[in-house]
Structures are given as structure tokens and as C-alpha cells.
Amino acid sequence: MLPEVRALADKLIYDVAMVKYIATGLPQGGLERVVPGGWSVRQVLAHVAASQTMYARALDRFLTGEEPLPRGWDPDRINAEAAEAYARARLPGVLREFQASREATFSCFEQLTEAHLASPFWRVPSLGAVLTAWSRHCEAHALDLVDALPGARTDPMVLNWILHADYSDSPERTIRQQRVFAEVREQLKREEGE
């Protein structure tokens, strides 16, 4: 596996592990809690798992010389249509989908060459740029989960994940990350005072 692809694979391993960690430690009713934007935690988890599956399939089609994404593909439309289906997603199935999509992605990653990474992908100048963008999707929703699940906000493993995430491409997420950091700092100061 190419070193730059190995780095993306390592990130995917970490991100999927963190999502599974959060998902398997949810409080009673946690799946139905609402994240910013109106989706439930259940819908966000299913959305991220389904997106990972879509990425793996698109990458596989790319490697076989097919059009990676269908003509007229519109992620906003797809997300809006899928929200209803995601509302009924069962957690065990979502977790299985994370695992299966990760394995399918790794299978594709093993085949990638430097020429593949430099090749155009759909409407983007290079597959490398697409893979980098896709690699940020999971942690992009990390703040949504933390906002809906106060217990996750104080969990050291979750904090390590979101406070080290690179949200520089999103001013809104950067502000939310800084807000969590400030809250954690204040909490630690209060605990030291006690």
C-alpha cells in the first residue's frame, strides 16, 4: 500500500473505531437524541456508514474503469432521501456496515498506484484529493455526536479524537471544536479547585 494511502487507511481505522466506541456506549435513548441540523444520532451513524459503503463502491468502480459515480449524483439529494430510511436503521446493522465498508475500502486501497492518485475522479482533478476529502467525513460528524451526547463530551478517548481533528477547512467546525476545548479546560480548572 502506498504510504499516503496507508495514512488514509490508518485514519479510517481510527475513525471507525471511535464511531463504534461511541455507538456501543450510548446512554438509554441515545440513538434518538438530535444532533445540530435535526438528524438523530441513529441517522448520523447510519449516514456515515452508508457513505463509507458508497465510497468503497465508487473506488471499486474507478479501479475497474467504470464511472465511479452515476450521472446526476447529488449528495444533498441522496442524504435528504435517505434520512427517512436512516431513521429506522438498527445499530447492529450499522456497525456491521462500518466493518464491511472498511474492509472493502482497504481492498481497493491495496490496488492504488501513484498514477491512480493523480488521475481525475468524477469532477475532481485527482483521486488523491477525493480520498482526502472522504477521509474527513467521519470526523466531520464527530462534533455532531458530541453535541448530542453530553457524556461523550467528557470521555477522554472521544476528546482526544475531536480535539486533535483538523477542521481547518470548516470555520464553523473549528469554532465548535474550540468551544469544546474551552469547556474541557474550564471543567479541568473546576476539578483542580475541588
C-alpha positions as CSV (number, residue, x, y, z in Angstrom):
1,M,0.0,0.0,0.0
2,L,1.3,3.4,-0.9
3,P,2.5,5.4,2.1
4,E,-0.1,8.2,1.6
5,V,-2.8,5.7,1.2
6,R,-1.6,3.8,4.3
7,A,-2.0,7.1,6.2
8,L,-5.6,7.3,5.0
9,A,-6.2,3.7,5.9
10,D,-4.8,4.3,9.4
11,K,-7.2,7.3,9.8
12,L,-10.1,5.2,8.6
13,I,-9.3,2.5,11.2
14,Y,-9.1,5.1,13.9
15,D,-12.3,7.0,12.9
16,V,-14.4,3.8,12.5
17,A,-13.1,2.6,15.9
18,M,-14.1,5.9,17.5
19,V,-17.6,5.8,16.0
20,K,-18.1,2.2,17.1
21,Y,-16.8,3.2,20.6
22,I,-19.4,6.0,20.8
23,A,-22.1,3.9,19.3
24,T,-21.6,0.9,21.7
25,G,-21.5,3.2,24.8
26,L,-24.7,5.2,24.1
27,P,-26.9,6.0,27.1
28,Q,-30.5,5.0,27.2
29,G,-32.3,6.8,24.4
30,G,-29.0,8.0,22.9
31,L,-29.8,6.8,19.4
32,E,-32.8,9.2,19.3
33,R,-31.0,12.3,20.5
34,V,-31.0,15.1,18.0
35,V,-27.8,16.5,16.6
36,P,-27.4,20.0,15.2
37,G,-29.2,20.1,11.9
38,G,-32.1,17.9,13.0
39,W,-31.0,14.3,12.4
40,S,-30.9,11.8,15.3
41,V,-27.7,10.1,16.4
42,R,-29.1,7.0,14.8
43,Q,-29.4,8.8,11.4
44,V,-25.9,10.2,11.7
45,L,-24.3,6.8,12.4
46,A,-26.3,5.2,9.5
47,H,-25.4,8.1,7.2
48,V,-21.7,7.8,7.9
49,A,-21.8,4.0,7.5
50,A,-23.7,4.3,4.2
51,S,-21.3,7.0,3.0
52,Q,-18.3,4.7,3.7
53,T,-20.1,2.0,1.7
54,M,-20.7,4.4,-1.2
55,Y,-17.0,5.5,-1.1
56,A,-15.8,1.9,-1.3
57,R,-18.1,1.1,-4.2
58,A,-17.2,4.2,-6.1
59,L,-13.5,3.4,-5.6
60,D,-14.0,-0.2,-6.8
61,R,-15.8,1.1,-9.9
62,F,-13.0,3.6,-10.6
63,L,-10.4,0.8,-10.4
64,T,-12.3,-1.3,-12.9
65,G,-12.6,1.6,-15.3
66,E,-16.2,2.3,-14.8
67,E,-17.8,5.7,-14.0
68,P,-17.3,5.9,-10.2
69,L,-20.5,7.9,-9.5
70,P,-23.7,7.9,-11.5
71,R,-24.5,10.8,-13.8
72,G,-26.5,13.4,-11.8
73,W,-25.2,12.1,-8.5
74,D,-26.1,14.7,-5.8
75,P,-25.1,14.0,-2.2
76,D,-27.5,16.5,-0.8
77,R,-30.5,14.9,-2.6
78,I,-29.3,11.4,-1.6
79,N,-28.9,12.5,2.0
80,A,-32.4,14.1,2.1
81,E,-34.0,11.0,0.5
82,A,-32.1,8.6,2.8
83,A,-32.9,10.4,6.1
84,E,-36.2,8.5,6.4
85,A,-34.5,5.2,5.9
86,Y,-31.8,6.1,8.3
87,A,-34.4,6.9,11.0
88,R,-35.1,3.1,11.2
89,A,-31.6,1.9,11.0
90,R,-30.7,-0.8,13.5
91,L,-27.4,-0.3,15.3
92,P,-26.0,-3.8,14.9
93,G,-26.5,-3.5,11.1
94,V,-24.9,-0.1,11.1
95,L,-21.9,-1.4,12.9
96,R,-21.6,-4.4,10.5
97,E,-21.8,-1.9,7.6
98,F,-18.9,0.1,9.1
99,Q,-16.8,-3.0,9.3
100,A,-17.7,-4.3,5.8
101,S,-17.1,-0.9,4.2
102,R,-13.8,-0.6,5.9
103,E,-12.6,-3.9,4.6
104,A,-13.9,-3.1,1.0
105,T,-12.1,0.2,1.1
106,F,-8.8,-1.5,2.2
107,S,-9.1,-4.0,-0.6
108,C,-9.3,-1.0,-3.1
109,F,-6.5,0.8,-1.3
110,E,-4.2,-2.1,-1.8
111,Q,-4.6,-1.7,-5.6
112,L,-3.9,2.0,-5.8
113,T,-0.9,3.3,-7.6
114,E,0.6,6.8,-7.9
115,A,-1.0,7.1,-11.3
116,H,-4.4,6.3,-9.8
117,L,-4.0,9.0,-7.1
118,A,-3.1,11.6,-9.8
119,S,-6.0,10.6,-12.1
120,P,-9.2,12.6,-12.3
121,F,-12.0,11.2,-10.3
122,W,-15.6,12.2,-11.3
123,R,-15.5,16.0,-11.3
124,V,-12.4,16.4,-9.1
125,P,-8.9,16.8,-10.5
126,S,-7.4,13.9,-8.7
127,L,-8.4,10.7,-6.8
128,G,-5.9,11.8,-4.1
129,A,-8.0,14.9,-3.4
130,V,-11.2,12.9,-3.3
131,L,-9.7,10.3,-0.8
132,T,-8.5,13.1,1.4
133,A,-12.0,14.7,1.4
134,W,-13.6,11.4,2.1
135,S,-11.2,10.7,5.0
136,R,-12.5,13.7,6.8
137,H,-16.2,12.8,6.6
138,C,-16.4,10.6,9.7
139,E,-14.6,13.0,12.0
140,A,-16.7,15.9,10.5
141,H,-19.7,14.3,12.2
142,A,-17.8,13.7,15.5
143,L,-18.8,17.1,16.8
144,D,-22.5,16.4,15.9
145,L,-22.3,13.2,18.1
146,V,-20.6,15.0,20.9
147,D,-23.1,17.9,20.8
148,A,-26.0,15.3,21.2
149,L,-24.3,13.1,23.7
150,P,-23.0,15.1,26.7
151,G,-21.3,12.0,28.2
152,A,-19.1,11.7,25.1
153,R,-18.1,15.3,25.7
154,T,-16.2,14.3,28.8
155,D,-14.8,11.0,27.6
156,P,-11.0,11.2,27.3
157,M,-10.9,9.0,24.2
158,V,-13.6,11.0,22.4
159,L,-12.0,14.2,23.4
160,N,-8.6,13.0,22.0
161,W,-10.4,12.3,18.7
162,I,-12.2,15.6,18.3
163,L,-9.6,17.9,19.8
164,H,-6.9,16.6,17.5
165,A,-9.1,16.6,14.4
166,D,-8.2,19.0,11.6
167,Y,-11.2,21.2,11.0
168,S,-9.3,23.9,9.2
169,D,-11.4,23.5,6.1
170,S,-14.6,24.4,8.1
171,P,-14.7,27.6,10.1
172,E,-18.0,26.5,11.7
173,R,-16.5,23.2,12.9
174,T,-13.3,24.9,14.1
175,I,-15.4,27.2,16.3
176,R,-17.4,24.2,17.7
177,Q,-14.1,22.4,18.3
178,Q,-12.7,25.4,20.2
179,R,-15.9,25.7,22.2
180,V,-15.5,22.0,23.3
181,F,-11.8,22.7,24.2
182,A,-12.7,25.8,26.3
183,E,-15.4,23.7,28.1
184,V,-12.9,21.0,28.9
185,R,-10.4,23.4,30.1
186,E,-13.0,25.0,32.4
187,Q,-14.1,21.7,33.7
188,L,-10.5,20.7,34.5
189,K,-9.9,24.0,36.3
190,R,-13.0,23.4,38.4
191,E,-11.9,19.9,39.3
192,E,-8.4,21.1,40.3
193,G,-10.1,23.7,42.6
194,E,-12.1,21.0,44.3
